[in-house]
Amino acid sequence: MMADQPPPLEATPLLNEVPLLPHMVNGDSIQQVILVQVNPGETFTITTEDGHVQCIQGPAHVPMMSPNGSMPPIFVPPGYVSQVVEENGVRKVVVLPHSAEFHPSMHPPPPPPPPPHVPHYLHHHHALLPPHPHPVYPPVPGTGEMPPQFIHQHPPPHVFQEQEPRSHGRTNFIQRDERSLKMQEHLKKRLKDRQAGGHPNNKLNSPPSSPQKVVNSSSAMIPNGNGKGQQGAGGALKQKQIGKAKGSPDAEMGEEVISVPMMPFPLSRSRIPPVSDIQARSAVLSWNLPVSSQNGESHRHSPAAFTFEVAISNSGKNGKFKSVYVGEELTITLPDLRPATDYHARVSATSSSIKESISELVSFTTESCEPDCPAAPKLINRTKNSLSLQWKSSNDNGSKISNFLLEWDEGRNGPFKECYYGHMKQYKLTKLTPSTRYSLRLAAKNDIGLSGFSETVTYYTAGIVPPAPSPPVLLEAGVSWMALRWSPPSSWVASDDSLTYSLDMEEEGSGYGFQPQYNGEELSCTLRNLRRSTAYKFRLFAYNSEGKSSPSEVVEHSTKPDRPGPPSKPVVKGKIHSHSVRVTWEPPRDNGGSDIAKYFLEISEAAAGGKWDTIYSGAQREHVCDHLRPGTSYRLRVSCASRGGESQASDVLTVTTSAVPPGPCPAPCLAGKAKPKEISLQWGPPAADGGSEVTEYLLEMASSEQEERRAVYQGPAAEYVVSNLLPGRTYCFWIRAGNRVGFGPHSDKAELSTAPGPPDQCCKPLIACKSATCALVCWESPGCNGAEISEYRLDWGQLEGSMHIIYTGPCQSYEVKGLTPATTYYCRVQAVNVAGVGLFGETSMVTTPASVPAAVAVLHLLEEDQLEISPPSSTCLAIQWEEPCCHGAEITGYNIEYGEKQLVTVGRNPMHVLENLLPDTVYRIRIQAINSFGVGPFSHSMKAKTKPLPPDPPHLECVVFSYQSLKLKWGEGPSRALITNPTQFNLQMEDRFGRFVTVYSGPCHTYKVQRLSESTTYSFRIQAYNDAGEGAFSQVYTFTTTKSPPASLKAPKANQLEENTYEITWEPLQPMKGDSIVYILQLAAGREFDQVYKGAEPWFRLPGLQTNCEYRVRVCAGRHDPLSAQELYGPYSPSTVFCCQGQEQGAPCAEPSAQVRGGPALREERVIAVVLLCGFAVVAILFAVIIQYFVIK
C-alpha cells in the first residue's frame, strides 16, 4: 500500500460521461470488463469491497469486472491521465503518462531506440476460459499477462525494450504515426456513442478485488482477484512468486492491451502461467488451479486433485513441445535453458473426473550472459620458429563477441600468460624454439563478461635432423637372443615429430659387415636366432622427417653360453671308511661353449628319499666326503656349472660306510616317582647306532662321580628298577649301548635323589615405595631342594608379629596397594613346592612418608611365638604398637613409661622388649611418639604381667620295650592328665635327618611311641613349660626296640611211615634280617606237652608210639642271633591230633572204641579254649578303650 494515494479516477470527465456496454452471459447476467494498464515503475491502487487498498506495481495489466456496469474507483498517479478505448466490442481504461499514448495499431513502423527511462517488459497471450455466473474479480498477474477469462484475438502486442539493444534485431519503442492517431480518435468516438445509448445502471463503482501482497524484488504476487479470497477444496490457494517476462516473440511487435468476452465451458481453462525470476539459464514458472462452473456456481479444486504437465518449446509456438515436468506442484524452476533464447510454455491440468485443461502459451526470453567456451584453436601452419593458429567464434549468448583472449605457457609447461587479445580470429606466434611443445587455450569476451577457456591444446614447432644417439645398452642376453635398449639423443627435445631408429649388427668373424636388424620407433628390441657364446657389434641411427643422424658409437655384446652336459658318474677312490669316503669324477663331454667353472657334489642318504645336500662346490674333480654316519648307505651324484648355467646331475653312485659301536645314549631319567629305597629308570636309544642295530644296554651306578662304578643291569630293555638304595641319598647313573661291534661310550651322568624336601628359606625381600599408598615387593628364588617351586606366599602387615598372607602365586614380585601414608609395614616370603612348605625368610620393613606424631592408638603385648628371638618371659616384656600418624614429620623415637614412672626412650621400631623386670609382677605401660616437632600425647595405659620362672626338664625313662613301640615315662605324677596341672611337657624324637620332631605335647607323664622299627635305636628329649614359658630341653636319651618274634606257623601235618612211626612236617620260614630260624616241636599224649625236637629242619620223625593211642603235636619258630646266641620264639601253632593204629588194619586208629572214647574229651577241651580266648579278647578291648580315653586324650 502506498503512503500517498493519488486522487481517484472518478474525477476524470471522460470516464463519467462514457457509459459501459453491458454483456450478456447465459442470457441473464450483465458483465463489464475493464482493463487497466500500469506502466513500468508505477503503482496502480484500487479499493476493494471491504475497504482495503490494493497496490499493483507496473508493468502490469489489471483486468476488472463489474456486474452492473459501474466503474470502481481508480487512483491515478501524478502526471498520468486515463483513457477509455473500445475495440471489437470491449472497453478498456488505459492509464498513461502525458508523454505516452495507447496505440492499437497492429503494424507500426520501426521506431527509434526507446528512451532510457522505459524498462523492458512484455505482454503475453491469454487462454480461453468460460465465464462465471456471478461477478468475480480475477487474479492479477504480475508479469503483464491477461487473466484466463479473456480470449486473445489481436496480433502480438508491442514491447518496450531496455536501453541496450539485443543482438537479434528486435523491434524497439513504438513511435506515434498518423494512422495510430486516427484509430485512437475513432475508438474514442465509438465509446462516446455507446455511452450515450448505454444502460443507466452501468456505473464505474464496482468494488475492486481484495489485495494479497507478497514481497518480491521483481513483481507483486496476486493469487486471487476476489477481495474476499477464493479457496479450493478446503484451503487457500498457494502463493507463488512471479517475475517479469522479457523478449518473447509476442513482445517484439510492441505492446497492446486486449480482452474479449468470456465463453461458457464446462471446465475453465488453466490461466496463463506467469514466469518469474528469469535468469540466463533458468526461470520460475507458476500457475493457479483451474475453476469449474456447475449449476451457475464457480468451484475451485484442491491441488492434490490435479496432475500438471509443463511443456516448453524454443522453436516457435507451432514448434515441437517437450515435456519437462509432471506433478502436483504449482511452481517449478525450468533449468538448463539457453541464454537469450525465446521460449514458449504451456501447462495442462488433468484429473480422474475432469477432462484435460490446457492453458494459453506463455512466452519469455532468457537473459543474456557471457559467451560459451570457444573451441580450441587449430594449427594451420608451423615452422621451426613460428606457429599459425586459427579459431572460430562461439555462441555469443545475446551479446556480440568483441574480443578473443589467447594464452600460452611459453613452452615451459608453467602458468599460462596472455599472448594475444583482439577481435581477430587468427594469430601467429613467432620467435619460437624448434622442436618445442607449446600449450595454448582460448577465451571469448562480450559486453557481459569473459567466457571460460577452451580445452588446452599442444602443438610442436618444426624440428631438425636429430643428433647421433647413444649406443644401445644390453638389457639381457640369452643363449640365442639378446635384448637391447637405447634412449633418444641427449640434446633432442621431444616434439610431435617422432624419431625412428635403425639398429645395425655385425657378427664377429662373419666378414659381412654391419647388417640392419631393426627399424622402428621403439626404444628396445630383441634379436633372436643368434649363436651361443658369440660376440656381436652394434651401432644405432636416429632419423625423422628432416633426415638421418650420424651413427652412434660401436658397442660389442655377446650371447651367453649354453648349459654344459652332465659329468661322468663318480667313482670311489681308495678304501671306504666309517666316517668318510673319497670319490672322483671326469668332466662332461660337452662344456656348452665355455669352461667349467665349478663342480657340485651332492649326497643323499638312501633312506631319506629324494633329499639331496650339496657337500662340495669347487673346480677340483676329487673330494673326500667326511662326517658320514657309520653303517649307512649314501647316494652320490655330480653336476657342473659354467657361464651358460648348471648341468644336469650325473648318474648316482651308492656307497655304504662300515659300522662302529653306537654313540652315547641320553642320560637315564626317572620312570616314575622316586621311592625311599628304589628308583625306576628309563632311557632312550643313542642318537647314532653306529650303523648296526643296538642289541643291549649296560647300566652302571655309583654313589658319587669319584667312586667306583658298578654294573647293575645288562640287557635289551630300556628301563630298569634299581633297588636296595638308601633313602635321602643322591646317586649317579650312566648307560651304555652296544651292538655287534661293541659297547659305545658312557652317557652323561644322571644324578637322581630320593624323597625331595621343601624349599630353602627365602631371602629378605626388597621393598620399593612407588607412592604413599603403593609399594613394590621383589624377592629371589631360594633353593628348591629337588622339587620346582610352585608358588610363593607373601606375608604382609603393619606389625612384624601379626602379618598375613596377601599374595599366593608363581611371580617373584607383587605390587601392594591401598597402604596408609606415614605407616611402617613388614613383609616376608615363603616358598612352596610339592614336597612341602619352606620356612619364612627374613622380615623386611618399609615406611611411608611421616608427619607430626599422633597418639599411639594400639598398644599390645607380644607373645613369645611372635618373636624371632624369644627373650626370658619372666624378666622381660615385649610390647608392640602401631605407628601413629606422623602428620608430615618423621617419627624419630618413642618414650615408654612403665612401673613407677620409669621412662625409657627407644627408636623408631614399633616393638620393644622391656628387660630386667621382676617375675610375676604387673606393670602399667604407656607410650608416646617423638619427632622433630616434639613429643606426642601418651597412649592409653596397658597392664602387662611378667611370667613366673619356667620349670626344669624332668628325667625321661622307658618303662616298656617292644619291637614296634616304646612306652616312656617322666617326672612324678599320675599317668592321666589333670586339668589343674599347669605344667605341660613337650616330647621330641630325632628323625632320620637328625632333626628333633615333637611327638607329644601335653600334661601327661607317660607316652607310648608306636610304629617303630625292630631292633632300632631312637633318641628322645623332653621339655617342660607352663605360663612362665618354655624351659630348657633335657639331655638326649637313647632307647632301642626289641626284635620281633617269628610269626605263628600253621598246624603241622602227621604222616604214618611205619606201624609206630609218624613223620611230622610243617611250612618253613625264611631267615629274618640275618637271623637263622629254629623250630621246637612238642608232643602231648595227655594234657601236658613235652618237647621232642629243636632244630632248623622243618620235619621230624616220631618213633615208638603206642598203638591205638591219641597224640597231639604243635610247633613254634624262633630267631637265632649268631652274635649273641640269643633265641626269640614266637607263638605255637594250632595242635594236630592223630591216632596211632596198627599197620595191618589200614586205619588211623588201632581201635575204633578209642576214637569213640577220645572224641567227647577232645570236644570239651576245645570249648574251654574258645571260652578263654573270647574272654581274653573282651578284656583286651576294654583295656584299650580305657587307655585311649583316659591316658592318650
QUIGI-V216921 format. One record per helix or strand. SS is the DSSP state (@ for helix, = for strand). FROM is the first residue (numbers start at 0). TO is the last residue. If there is no record, write none. Layout:
ss	from	to
SS	FROM	TO
SS	FROM	TO
This chain:
ss	from	to
=	7	7
@	8	10
@	12	16
=	22	24
=	28	37
=	42	47
=	52	56
=	59	65
=	73	74
=	79	86
=	89	96
=	120	120
=	159	159
@	177	195
=	207	207
=	230	230
=	235	235
@	248	252
=	266	266
=	273	275
=	282	285
=	290	293
=	296	299
@	302	304
=	306	312
=	321	326
=	330	333
=	341	349
=	356	357
=	361	364
=	377	381
=	386	389
=	402	407
=	416	421
=	425	428
=	436	444
=	449	449
=	456	459
=	472	476
=	481	484
=	499	506
=	514	519
=	523	526
=	534	543
=	546	547
=	554	557
=	570	571
=	580	583
=	597	604
@	605	607
=	612	617
=	621	624
=	632	641
=	644	645
=	652	655
=	668	669
=	678	681
=	695	701
=	709	714
=	718	721
=	729	737
=	742	742
=	749	752
=	765	770
=	773	777
=	788	796
=	803	808
=	812	816
=	823	832
=	835	836
=	843	846
=	850	850
=	858	860
@	863	865
=	876	880
=	887	887
=	890	897
=	901	905
=	910	913
=	921	930
=	933	934
=	941	944
=	955	960
=	965	969
=	983	989
=	995	1001
=	1005	1008
=	1016	1025
=	1028	1032
=	1036	1039
=	1052	1055
=	1061	1064
=	1071	1071
=	1074	1083
=	1089	1094
=	1098	1101
=	1108	1119
=	1126	1128
=	1135	1139
@	1151	1191
